[in-house]
Amino acid sequence: MTEKILILDFGSQYTQLIARAVREANVYCEIIPYHKKFEINNRIKGIILSGSPFSVNEEKAPIVNIDAMIKQVPVLGICYGAQLTAKVFGGKVNKSNKREYGRAKLEIKQQDILFNNVHNGSQVWMSHSDSITTLPQGFELLAVTESIPIAAFKKSKDNQSSATSYPLYGIQFHAEVYHSTQGKEIIKNFLVSVCGCQQNWTPANFVQETITQLKQTIGNKKVIMALSGGVDSTVAAMLISKAIGKNLFGIFVDNGVLRKNEFNQVLETYKVLDLNVKGVNAKNIFYTKLVGKTDPEEKRKIIGNTFIEIFDEEAQKLEGIEMLGQGTIYPDVIESVSVHGPSQTIKSHHNVGGLPHTMKLTLVEPLRFLFKDEVRKVGLELGIPHELLFRHPFPGPGLAIRILGDISEEKVTLLQNADAIYINALKEFNLYEKVWQAGTILLPVKSVGVMGDERTYEYTVALRAVTSVDGMTADWAHLPYHFLAHVSNEIINNVRGINRVVYDISSKPPATIEWE
């Protein structure tokens, strides 16, 4: 079985970054709320305590039994985790004179395996309003910065409470963030040198283990799955297919608002991948239900509900279906700690969105412990084409929310043609993978133009391209003027019905990536 690191979440905005850093070192980890009960077994090689918006001096500050943990595995406290460690063992944590936030230089006072290959003076990132001012008895100072007297420490071996105690470290900076230039090296040292992790969490091992587990879990049962041509659903389907072959029944619905030629192209790709997928052309059903609908939320609901109806209808045609495959990934299921108390919120899945309860199917989610970049690596391992794996995110309601106002087949065709020109140009100019998401929006306005000697009165499209890490925030992509001029000319000259092209330079926030 794969070795594992547990990350106890105290509500830090950076907790997922700790997990990403651990995974990048080829070590498997899971995030759990600090108050969730767990048992330490021989798979768990160590525990990391996250940061937190709380102060350890608050009356209801989150607390865990660190002494019990280090009797079984090594522990590393990061920021709040370090402050909590210091306090529970008898040290002092006080309010800082000023909030310590931003870059600092790490001055290593005592060399330790935690700092193997880490340069003295390495940049680290601070984000805290409390500081550890006095270490507990039996703890050693490892590093300081120009602004704080205790930046890293460990529990002394000769002062361990018992012979079975494991190493205990604390760092009062965020090693997991990009601005800590050698922070990931520090985390890797904890994983490998302190915890003894084998670093065997690789895409190849994941594929092998997952297929074996799926064979055991599913057996001879039949699985149905809604496919979209997206990364998550395709990779999940490939894993399930490798385990059960033609007992996986994929359904790919053409809702009429996909990208140009997408329906046929995706089906062709699935055929090459030997996936058992049925394509359902339901364009006219969707168009009929969308007639006269202009409210974005109403359009989303119509598309979502109609998809469910069609999927359910197709499912009824199959006999003996017992399980439902989904492309749920880890960020969708991580339990996050509420900063207002020990309650927890669980993000809703980006699944097919409310399949009828009457189906009563058991879920199969082979990707539920993977981050998006890991899904892509697994996809490459499975032989899925690079072009499919690295496609930009595309909204579930498709072009319906990129056509402002009411929807018609004529408008969809206009937008598909304009969008295809834009996306193909991004690829041609080697810009496609430099932006996080790009798309074309058809505006509900017409304007006067001149083409040759003729006066035109046609639609306007807006081009949108953003740079982002996860879509939570985004900046508009600074595409070259000559590229934008080229795309504008191509659209206006080749898409009859469009005579004006504009470029959206709004960032998120305050704007959103999609217009609806």
C-alpha distance (Angstrom), angle and dihedral (degrees) to the residues before:
residue distance angle dihedral
M1 . . .
T2 3.82 . .
E3 3.79 116.2 .
K4 3.79 115.2 -118.2
I5 3.81 142.9 -152.9
L6 3.82 117.8 -154.1
I7 3.80 118.8 -143.0
L8 3.80 113.4 -160.2
D9 3.80 108.8 -150.5
F10 3.81 118.6 -143.1
G11 3.82 92.5 177.9
S12 3.81 101.4 -82.2
Q13 3.79 119.5 159.4
Y14 3.83 85.9 -136.8
T15 3.82 99.6 54.7
Q16 3.80 93.9 103.3
L17 3.80 89.0 51.1
I18 3.81 89.3 58.5
A19 3.80 88.5 53.8
R20 3.80 91.1 48.3
A21 3.82 91.1 51.6
V22 3.81 91.0 50.1
R23 3.81 92.4 48.1
E24 3.83 91.1 47.9
A25 3.81 86.8 59.6
N26 3.84 86.9 58.1
V27 3.79 92.8 -108.9
Y28 3.80 120.8 128.0
C29 3.81 117.4 -127.4
E30 3.79 140.7 170.6
I31 3.81 131.3 -152.6
I32 3.80 118.5 -137.0
P33 3.84 130.9 172.1
Y34 3.81 110.6 -97.0
H35 3.83 91.7 -118.2
K36 3.80 96.0 52.1
K37 3.79 114.0 108.1
F38 3.79 116.7 -119.1
E39 3.78 139.0 167.4
I40 3.79 123.2 -132.3
N41 3.80 110.0 -130.6
N42 3.79 132.3 171.9
R43 3.83 91.0 -85.1
I44 3.82 92.1 63.9
K45 3.79 109.2 84.6
G46 3.80 99.6 175.1
I47 3.81 147.6 -17.0
I48 3.82 129.9 -122.5
L49 3.82 120.1 -159.8
S50 3.83 111.4 -148.7
G51 3.77 132.0 -141.5
S52 3.81 122.1 -95.9
P53 3.82 143.3 -160.8
F54 3.83 86.6 -126.1
S55 3.79 127.5 92.9
V56 3.82 116.1 -127.1
N57 3.82 86.9 -134.0
E58 3.81 94.4 61.4
E59 3.78 115.2 109.7
K60 3.80 92.8 -120.8
A61 3.80 97.0 36.1
P62 3.83 113.4 152.4
I63 3.79 112.5 -101.5
V64 3.81 136.7 -177.8
N65 3.79 133.9 -173.4
I66 3.81 100.7 -99.5
D67 3.82 93.1 167.5
A68 3.82 90.3 60.4
M69 3.81 91.1 47.9
I70 3.80 96.5 53.6
K71 3.77 90.1 54.2
Q72 3.81 85.8 68.9
V73 3.84 110.5 24.0
P74 3.83 141.7 4.8
V75 3.83 116.0 -87.4
L76 3.83 131.9 -153.8
G77 3.81 120.4 -166.8
I78 3.81 117.1 -157.4
C79 3.84 118.7 -159.5
Y80 3.85 102.9 -50.1
G81 3.81 87.2 21.8
A82 3.81 89.3 55.8
Q83 3.81 92.9 45.7
L84 3.80 91.1 49.0
T85 3.81 89.9 49.9
A86 3.79 91.7 51.5
K87 3.80 93.4 47.4
V88 3.82 99.4 46.3
F89 3.82 91.2 50.4
G90 3.81 92.6 51.4
G91 3.80 105.0 -89.7
K92 3.81 126.6 127.8
V93 3.80 128.9 -105.9
N94 3.81 117.5 -174.1
K95 3.77 138.1 177.1
S96 3.80 110.2 -87.5
N97 3.80 118.8 -119.0
K98 3.77 86.4 -122.2
R99 3.78 133.1 9.3
E100 3.80 107.5 -90.0
Y101 3.76 105.9 -139.0
G102 3.79 131.4 152.8
R103 3.78 138.7 18.7
A104 3.82 123.7 -6.1
K105 3.80 136.4 168.1
L106 3.80 117.4 -113.6
E107 3.81 114.1 -134.1
I108 3.79 109.6 -162.4
K109 3.81 110.1 -144.7
Q110 3.80 98.0 177.5
Q111 3.78 125.4 24.6
D112 3.78 113.0 -124.1
I113 3.81 137.4 165.0
L114 3.81 87.0 -103.9
F115 3.81 87.5 69.4
N116 3.81 99.5 43.9
N117 3.83 108.1 146.7
V118 3.84 91.2 2.8
H119 3.81 114.2 128.7
N120 3.77 121.5 -129.5
G121 3.81 105.6 -110.1
S122 3.81 92.9 30.1
Q123 3.81 113.6 160.9
V124 3.82 117.2 -106.5
W125 3.80 132.6 179.4
M126 3.82 122.1 -118.9
S127 3.79 125.5 -160.2
H128 3.80 113.5 160.4
S129 3.79 142.2 104.1
D130 3.84 96.3 -156.9
S131 3.80 126.1 63.9
I132 3.79 134.5 -160.0
T133 3.79 103.7 -118.5
T134 3.81 101.3 171.9
L135 3.79 127.6 29.3
P136 3.81 119.5 -137.8
Q137 3.77 118.4 -103.6
G138 3.79 110.7 -83.8
F139 3.82 95.1 30.1
E140 3.82 126.3 114.7
L141 3.81 128.5 -141.8
L142 3.82 111.9 -124.5
A143 3.81 104.6 171.5
V144 3.81 145.5 0.5
T145 3.82 136.8 -170.8
E146 3.79 129.9 -144.1
S147 3.82 89.8 -96.0
I148 3.81 104.8 36.8
P149 3.82 129.3 47.6
I150 3.82 95.5 -149.3
A151 3.82 116.6 41.2
A152 3.82 98.5 149.2
F153 3.79 135.6 10.4
K154 3.79 144.4 160.3
K155 3.78 138.8 -153.9
S156 3.80 109.9 -101.4
K157 3.79 117.3 -113.0
D158 3.76 94.2 -137.4
N159 3.79 90.1 53.8
Q160 3.80 97.9 49.9
S161 3.79 111.5 135.2
S162 3.80 90.6 -128.3
A163 3.79 139.9 5.8
T164 3.78 90.5 -106.3
S165 3.82 96.2 58.2
Y166 3.80 116.7 120.7
P167 3.84 128.3 -144.4
L168 3.80 117.7 -69.5
Y169 3.81 120.6 -162.1
G170 3.80 135.5 177.9
I171 3.81 130.1 -166.5
Q172 3.80 120.6 -173.8
F173 3.81 94.9 -153.5
H174 3.79 135.3 66.5
A175 3.80 105.9 -98.4
E176 3.81 90.4 173.2
V177 3.81 98.2 66.1
Y178 3.80 127.1 89.9
H179 3.82 93.3 -115.2
S180 3.82 92.0 63.0
T181 3.80 93.0 81.5
Q182 3.83 96.5 -161.1
G183 3.79 96.8 22.3
K184 3.78 93.9 113.2
E185 3.81 88.8 53.7
I186 3.84 88.4 56.2
I187 3.81 90.9 50.0
K188 3.81 90.6 46.7
N189 3.83 90.0 51.3
F190 3.80 89.4 53.8
L191 3.80 91.2 49.3
V192 3.79 98.3 44.7
S193 3.82 108.6 23.5
V194 3.82 97.8 33.8
C195 3.83 104.4 29.0
G196 3.80 97.4 29.9
C197 3.82 95.0 -130.4
Q198 3.81 115.1 177.1
Q199 3.84 95.4 -143.6
N200 3.81 92.4 -132.1
W201 3.83 96.8 140.3
T202 3.83 97.8 115.3
P203 3.82 133.3 146.1
A204 3.81 90.4 -110.7
N205 3.81 92.7 52.4
F206 3.81 91.3 44.6
V207 3.81 91.6 52.7
Q208 3.81 92.6 48.4
E209 3.83 94.8 46.1
T210 3.81 94.4 43.0
I211 3.80 95.1 50.1
T212 3.82 89.6 49.4
Q213 3.83 91.1 49.7
L214 3.82 92.5 46.2
K215 3.81 91.0 52.4
Q216 3.81 89.3 53.4
T217 3.83 94.8 43.2
I218 3.81 98.7 44.2
G219 3.79 102.4 30.6
N220 3.82 109.7 167.2
K221 3.81 95.2 -19.4
K222 3.79 122.3 122.0
V223 3.80 121.5 -117.5
I224 3.79 127.8 -158.0
M225 3.78 122.0 -160.2
A226 3.79 137.9 -178.3
L227 3.79 110.6 -133.1
S228 3.79 126.5 -163.3
G229 3.78 104.3 177.9
G230 3.81 87.5 -106.1
V231 3.79 126.7 131.2
D232 3.81 100.0 -106.6
S233 3.79 99.6 46.2
T234 3.83 92.4 43.6
V235 3.82 95.3 50.3
A236 3.82 91.6 44.8
A237 3.80 90.2 49.8
M238 3.81 91.8 49.8
L239 3.80 92.1 53.0
I240 3.82 92.4 48.2
S241 3.81 90.9 45.1
K242 3.82 91.5 51.7
A243 3.81 87.1 55.1
I244 3.82 102.3 42.6
G245 3.82 106.8 12.0
K246 3.80 115.7 -159.9
N247 3.81 91.6 5.3
L248 3.81 84.8 84.5
F249 3.81 111.1 85.8
G250 3.79 112.9 -164.5
I251 3.81 122.6 -164.2
F252 3.82 119.2 -159.7
V253 3.81 112.9 -174.5
D254 3.80 123.1 -159.2
N255 3.80 101.7 -144.5
G256 3.80 93.1 -178.2
V257 3.79 94.1 -112.1
L258 3.80 100.8 79.8
R259 3.80 122.3 118.4
K260 3.81 119.8 -81.6
N261 3.84 112.2 -63.0
E262 3.81 89.1 -11.2
F263 3.79 96.1 130.5
N264 3.81 94.9 57.2
Q265 3.81 94.7 37.3
V266 3.80 93.6 52.6
L267 3.80 92.9 45.9
E268 3.80 89.1 51.3
T269 3.81 90.4 51.1
Y270 3.80 91.0 49.8
K271 3.79 89.0 50.9
V272 3.82 91.1 53.3
L273 3.83 89.2 48.5
D274 3.82 88.6 51.9
L275 3.80 93.0 -121.9
N276 3.80 117.0 157.7
V277 3.82 98.5 -125.0
K278 3.79 131.6 156.1
G279 3.79 118.0 -153.1
V280 3.80 115.8 -144.7
N281 3.82 117.4 -161.3
A282 3.79 102.9 -150.8
K283 3.81 99.7 150.2
N284 3.78 96.2 123.5
I285 3.81 92.8 50.0
F286 3.82 90.4 55.3
Y287 3.83 93.9 43.2
T288 3.81 91.1 51.9
K289 3.80 92.8 51.2
L290 3.81 92.6 46.0
V291 3.82 96.4 52.9
G292 3.81 110.2 128.5
K293 3.81 94.2 -1.0
T294 3.81 112.6 134.7
D295 3.81 105.4 157.2
P296 3.84 109.7 100.7
E297 3.81 94.9 -141.2
E298 3.79 91.7 48.6
K299 3.80 90.5 50.8
R300 3.81 90.6 50.6
K301 3.80 92.6 49.8
I302 3.80 93.7 47.2
I303 3.81 91.7 51.4
G304 3.82 93.0 44.8
N305 3.81 95.3 46.7
T306 3.80 94.1 43.3
F307 3.79 90.3 50.7
I308 3.82 90.2 52.6
E309 3.81 91.1 50.0
I310 3.80 92.2 51.3
F311 3.79 93.6 43.8
D312 3.80 90.7 49.8
E313 3.80 90.6 48.4
E314 3.81 91.0 52.5
A315 3.80 91.7 45.9
Q316 3.81 90.6 55.1
K317 3.81 89.1 59.3
L318 3.81 90.1 62.3
E319 3.79 123.5 75.3
G320 3.78 127.2 -140.4
I321 3.80 98.9 14.3
E322 3.82 108.2 161.2
M323 3.80 105.0 160.0
L324 3.81 139.5 49.9
G325 3.80 120.5 -146.5
Q326 3.82 119.2 -148.0
G327 3.78 136.9 179.4
T328 3.82 95.3 -134.5
I329 3.83 111.1 156.8
Y330 3.81 132.5 -159.2
P331 3.83 101.1 -94.0
D332 3.83 87.4 57.8
V333 3.79 94.0 58.8
I334 3.81 105.4 32.8
E335 3.79 110.0 122.1
S336 3.80 107.0 -131.2
V337 3.79 124.8 -156.4
S338 3.79 116.7 -119.2
V339 3.81 112.1 -125.9
H340 3.80 88.7 -141.6
G341 3.77 95.7 62.3
P342 3.78 145.7 -41.8
S343 3.78 94.6 -58.0
Q344 3.76 116.1 114.1
T345 3.75 135.2 -141.6
I346 3.77 124.1 -152.6
K347 3.77 118.6 -154.4
S348 3.78 114.7 -123.2
H349 3.78 116.4 -107.8
H350 3.78 120.4 -106.2
N351 3.79 88.8 -133.3
V352 3.78 129.5 129.5
G353 3.77 87.5 -61.0
G354 3.77 115.2 -117.8
L355 3.78 110.9 -12.1
P356 3.82 113.3 -164.2
H357 3.80 112.6 -78.4
T358 3.80 88.4 -136.0
M359 3.81 89.1 73.1
K360 3.83 90.2 69.2
L361 3.78 94.4 -170.4
T362 3.81 126.6 166.8
L363 3.80 112.2 -119.3
V364 3.80 122.8 -117.7
E365 3.82 111.4 -166.0
P366 3.81 110.3 167.8
L367 3.82 93.9 171.6
R368 3.80 99.3 48.0
F369 3.82 92.7 113.4
L370 3.81 97.6 45.3
F371 3.80 131.7 94.2
K372 3.81 118.6 -135.7
D373 3.81 95.6 -100.3
E374 3.81 89.4 50.3
V375 3.82 90.4 51.5
R376 3.82 88.6 56.3
K377 3.83 91.7 49.4
V378 3.81 90.2 50.6
G379 3.82 88.9 48.1
L380 3.81 90.9 54.6
E381 3.80 89.2 48.9
L382 3.83 88.2 53.8
G383 3.81 92.0 51.4
I384 3.81 97.6 -110.1
P385 3.84 110.6 157.4
H386 3.81 115.6 -93.8
E387 3.81 90.8 -129.5
L388 3.81 92.2 61.1
L389 3.80 95.2 43.2
F390 3.79 94.7 50.9
R391 3.80 99.0 42.5
H392 3.78 116.4 133.0
P393 3.81 117.8 -99.8
F394 3.80 111.5 -87.3
P395 3.83 124.2 -161.0
G396 3.80 118.6 -110.0
P397 3.84 92.6 -123.6
G398 3.80 87.0 51.6
L399 3.80 120.4 -160.3
A400 3.82 90.3 -10.3
I401 3.81 89.2 87.0
R402 3.80 91.9 42.9
I403 3.79 90.8 58.4
L404 3.79 104.3 74.2
G405 3.78 111.1 -145.1
D406 3.78 126.1 2.5
I407 3.80 122.7 -0.6
S408 3.79 129.7 -128.7
E409 3.79 133.0 166.3
E410 3.82 88.7 -112.3
K411 3.82 91.7 57.1
V412 3.81 91.8 45.7
T413 3.81 90.2 53.5
L414 3.81 91.3 48.7
L415 3.80 92.0 50.9
Q416 3.80 94.3 43.2
N417 3.81 91.0 54.3
A418 3.81 94.2 46.1
D419 3.79 92.6 44.8
A420 3.81 92.6 49.3
I421 3.81 90.2 54.6
Y422 3.82 91.0 49.9
I423 3.82 96.6 46.6
N424 3.80 93.8 43.9
A425 3.81 90.0 50.2
L426 3.81 90.8 51.9
K427 3.81 88.4 55.2
E428 3.80 93.2 43.8
F429 3.83 91.5 52.4
N430 3.86 91.9 44.5
L431 3.80 91.2 -115.8
Y432 3.81 100.2 113.1
E433 3.82 97.4 88.7
K434 3.81 91.8 40.5
V435 3.81 91.5 67.8
W436 3.80 125.4 60.6
Q437 3.80 96.5 -142.9
A438 3.78 136.6 -2.9
G439 3.77 133.5 -179.7
T440 3.77 145.7 150.3
I441 3.81 124.6 -112.7
L442 3.80 123.4 -154.6
L443 3.80 109.1 -143.3
P444 3.82 123.0 -145.9
V445 3.80 91.5 -125.1
K446 3.78 134.4 90.5
S447 3.77 125.9 -155.0
V448 3.77 138.3 -169.6
G449 3.79 118.6 -95.7
V450 3.81 139.7 165.2
M451 3.80 122.6 -129.0
G452 3.80 112.6 177.7
D453 3.79 105.6 -41.7
E454 3.78 92.9 -29.5
R455 3.78 128.7 101.1
T456 3.81 112.7 -134.3
Y457 3.78 132.3 -162.5
E458 3.80 106.3 -166.6
Y459 3.80 146.2 140.3
T460 3.81 129.0 -69.3
V461 3.80 123.8 -137.2
A462 3.81 127.2 -160.5
L463 3.79 120.6 -146.9
R464 3.81 115.9 -142.7
A465 3.82 127.4 -167.8
V466 3.79 126.8 162.3
T467 3.78 138.9 -178.8
S468 3.79 116.9 -139.5
V469 3.79 144.9 140.8
D470 3.79 100.8 -137.4
G471 3.81 107.0 -6.8
M472 3.81 93.6 -105.0
T473 3.79 89.1 108.0
A474 3.79 126.6 10.8
D475 3.78 140.7 -178.9
W476 3.78 124.3 -149.8
A477 3.79 111.3 -101.2
H478 3.80 113.7 -111.5
L479 3.79 95.9 -133.9
P480 3.83 116.4 -175.9
Y481 3.81 116.7 -93.9
H482 3.80 92.6 -127.9
F483 3.81 89.4 55.2
L484 3.82 93.1 49.9
A485 3.82 90.2 47.3
H486 3.81 89.8 51.4
V487 3.83 93.0 50.2
S488 3.81 92.2 46.0
N489 3.81 91.8 52.5
E490 3.79 92.7 46.0
I491 3.81 93.7 50.8
I492 3.80 95.7 44.8
N493 3.81 93.2 45.1
N494 3.79 96.5 45.0
V495 3.80 107.9 31.3
R496 3.79 110.2 67.7
G497 3.81 107.6 -149.0
I498 3.83 97.6 41.0
N499 3.82 120.8 86.1
R500 3.81 103.7 159.5
V501 3.83 134.9 51.6
V502 3.82 126.0 -170.1
Y503 3.82 131.9 -179.5
D504 3.82 122.7 -131.1
I505 3.82 112.2 -133.7
S506 3.83 97.8 178.2
S507 3.80 121.3 125.4
K508 3.82 128.8 -147.3
P509 2.97 111.7 -87.0
P510 2.99 115.3 57.7
A511 3.82 92.2 24.1
T512 3.81 124.8 38.5
I513 3.80 125.5 -123.8
E514 3.80 93.7 -115.7
W515 3.81 119.1 49.1
E516 3.80 93.8 -134.5
